[in-house]
Amino acid sequence: MTDLEIYEEARRRADQLSPPPKHDPFEAGLTGFFIALIVISVFCGLAGLVVEKMGPPVSITAVVAFAVPYFYFRHGVKQNEKHFARELSLLQAPEGNPVGAAGDLARRIGIDEGPLPS
């Protein structure tokens, strides 16, 4: 297999094990941030409250509304990258000689006789 074929196969396997998120983490965080601000503005308008006088609670709510989707989707990206690195190392390893964390685990539990199953 060429390097490009190995890369594409590792990417395909990683996407099967842990599909990448459908949304960019930063864009999802910004969406949450703006939705929170819109909801707060509508609520304060209906309740007759002055938003400018509630700076810290609004700020904290907006930051949390950004952070929750950002870290959720970022975790998905990291999982996909971790699976890609693992699959790439397994595909680049010679037959019967697994490398990396998976190879260390295989050697510790005594299953390093032959290739790892796909």
C-alpha positions as CSV (number, residue, x, y, z in Angstrom):
1,M,0.0,0.0,0.0
2,T,1.2,3.5,-0.7
3,D,1.3,6.2,2.0
4,L,-1.8,7.8,0.5
5,E,-3.8,4.6,0.6
6,I,-2.7,3.9,4.1
7,Y,-3.7,7.4,5.1
8,E,-7.1,7.1,3.4
9,E,-7.8,3.6,5.0
10,A,-6.8,4.9,8.4
11,R,-9.2,7.9,8.0
12,R,-12.0,5.6,6.8
13,R,-11.6,3.3,9.8
14,A,-11.3,6.2,12.3
15,D,-14.5,7.7,10.8
16,Q,-16.3,4.4,11.3
17,L,-15.1,4.0,14.9
18,S,-15.7,7.6,15.9
19,P,-17.4,9.8,13.3
20,P,-16.1,13.4,13.3
21,P,-18.7,15.9,14.6
22,K,-21.0,17.5,12.0
23,H,-20.3,21.0,13.3
24,D,-17.1,23.0,14.0
25,P,-16.6,23.4,17.7
26,F,-16.0,27.1,17.5
27,E,-19.0,27.8,15.3
28,A,-21.2,25.6,17.6
29,G,-20.0,27.7,20.6
30,L,-20.7,30.9,18.9
31,T,-24.2,29.7,18.0
32,G,-24.9,28.8,21.6
33,F,-23.5,32.2,22.7
34,F,-25.8,34.1,20.4
35,I,-28.9,32.0,21.1
36,A,-28.3,32.6,24.9
37,L,-28.1,36.3,24.3
38,I,-31.2,36.4,22.2
39,V,-33.2,34.3,24.8
40,I,-31.9,36.6,27.6
41,S,-32.9,39.7,25.6
42,V,-36.4,38.4,24.9
43,F,-37.0,37.3,28.5
44,C,-35.8,40.6,29.9
45,G,-37.9,42.5,27.4
46,L,-41.0,40.5,28.3
47,A,-40.3,40.8,32.0
48,G,-39.5,44.5,31.9
49,L,-36.0,44.0,33.2
50,V,-33.0,46.1,32.2
51,V,-30.3,43.9,30.7
52,E,-27.5,46.4,31.3
53,K,-28.0,46.1,35.0
54,M,-27.5,42.4,35.0
55,G,-24.0,42.2,33.6
56,P,-22.3,39.4,35.6
57,P,-25.2,36.9,35.3
58,V,-25.7,37.6,31.6
59,S,-21.9,37.2,31.0
60,I,-21.7,34.0,32.9
61,T,-24.7,32.6,31.1
62,A,-23.2,33.6,27.7
63,V,-19.9,32.0,28.5
64,V,-21.5,28.8,29.7
65,A,-23.7,28.8,26.5
66,F,-20.5,29.0,24.5
67,A,-18.5,26.5,26.4
68,V,-20.9,23.6,26.5
69,P,-21.3,23.1,22.7
70,Y,-17.6,24.0,22.1
71,F,-16.2,21.4,24.5
72,Y,-18.8,18.8,23.4
73,F,-17.9,19.0,19.7
74,R,-14.2,19.4,20.5
75,H,-14.3,16.1,22.4
76,G,-15.7,14.5,19.2
77,V,-12.8,15.9,17.2
78,K,-10.2,14.6,19.7
79,Q,-11.8,11.2,19.7
80,N,-11.7,11.0,15.9
81,E,-8.1,12.2,15.9
82,K,-7.1,9.6,18.5
83,H,-8.7,6.8,16.6
84,F,-7.0,8.0,13.4
85,A,-3.6,8.0,15.0
86,R,-4.2,4.5,16.4
87,E,-5.4,3.1,13.0
88,L,-2.6,4.8,11.2
89,S,0.0,3.3,13.5
90,L,-1.6,-0.2,13.1
91,L,-1.6,0.1,9.3
92,Q,2.0,1.3,9.2
93,A,3.3,-1.4,11.5
94,P,4.9,-4.5,9.9
95,E,2.8,-7.7,10.2
96,G,3.0,-9.2,13.6
97,N,4.7,-6.2,15.1
98,P,2.0,-3.8,16.5
99,V,3.2,-0.5,17.7
100,G,2.0,2.3,20.0
101,A,-0.4,1.9,22.9
102,A,-2.3,-0.9,21.2
103,G,0.9,-2.8,20.6
104,D,2.1,-2.3,24.2
105,L,-1.3,-3.7,25.4
106,A,-1.0,-6.6,23.0
107,R,2.4,-7.5,24.3
108,R,1.3,-7.2,28.0
109,I,-1.6,-9.5,27.6
110,G,0.4,-11.9,25.4
111,I,-1.3,-11.7,22.0
112,D,1.6,-10.4,19.9
113,E,1.9,-13.6,17.8
114,G,0.7,-12.4,14.4
115,P,-1.2,-9.4,13.1
116,L,-4.0,-7.7,15.0
117,P,-7.5,-8.3,13.6
118,S,-8.9,-5.4,11.6
